[in-house]
Amino acid sequence: MAQSGPIGNNTARDLHDAKEKGMDQMNRFADKATDQLSQAASSIEDAAGKFVAQGRQAGERMGEVAGNMQAALDKSVREQPMATLAVVAAAGFVLGALWKS
């Protein structure tokens, strides 16, 4: 039979207090986990932004190099067509040999 009086009320109050403490702890844990996930997401977003920026810069530099090579090749073809043809033929031979092996 359930006890009434001070002992029964104390037990119910203790259970209620324990439940409240447990809920408070779970809420704090959930808040902390949410904060940590937000920080991780922010870090990943920052890293992705830096990666994209670096890729863009690399692309721009490659475009500059390609433009410089094109200008040098155009100048070489105009000023020394036979030497340019010989260099291109040698490069083709080397690439063909590497491709074949």
Helices and strands as residue ranges (DSSP letters): H 6-79, H 81-100
